[in-house]
Amino acid sequence: MIERPDAVLAAIPLLAVSGLALRTAIALTGVATGLLAAPLAPVGPLAALALVFGELLTGPVAERATN
């Protein structure tokens, strides 16, 4: 059974790569220009950072700190 800490640790690298993967997929299809795909590169690392901060501020660590 996958527990919450395992899922969070697995999601961090997936989110970090997702922006680059989405940008590559858009560029390969030729549907969008580089101007559309360019802002997608930092989205993945920012989403991973938001997940880490969210877990620190609202996850089990924050709940234990308030007790």
N, C-alpha and C positions, 0 to 999 in steps of 0.2 A: 504494500500500500504506500502510495506516495503521500508524504506529509507536507505541510505548508513550507517549512524551511527548504526542503528539497525542490519544491516547485519554484520558489523564489530564486534559488541559486541557479536553476536551469533557465529561468526566464531572462536573467540579466544578460548573458552573452547573446541570446537570441534577439533580444531587443536592440542590443548594441549593433548587431549586423543588419538588422531589418531595414534601416534607412538606406544603407549602401545597396542592399539587395533590391529594394524597390526602385532606387534610382537606376540601377543597371537594367532592370526589367523594362523600365520606361524607355531608356536609351536604345535598347536592343530592338524594341518593337518599332521604333521610328515614329511613333504616334506623337510624341511631344518633343519639343526642342530642348536644348541644354538649359535654357532659362527656366523651364518648368521643373526639370529634374535637379537642378543645382541646389535648391533649398532643402531637398530631401536628404542630403548626406548627413547633416548634423542631427536629424530627427531621431535616429536610432540611439546614439549615445545619450542624448537628452532624455529620451524615454527610459533608458536604463538607469540614469541618474535619478530621475523622478521616482522610479520604483524603489530604489535604495532609500531615498529620503522619506518616501511614504511609509516604508516598512519601519524606519527608525522613529518616525513621528507618530504613527498610528498603529503599528503592529505590536507584537508581543513584547518587544523591548520597551516600548512606551508604557504598556500596561504594567509591566513589572516595576518600572521606575516610579509610577505613581503610588504604588503600595508601600 
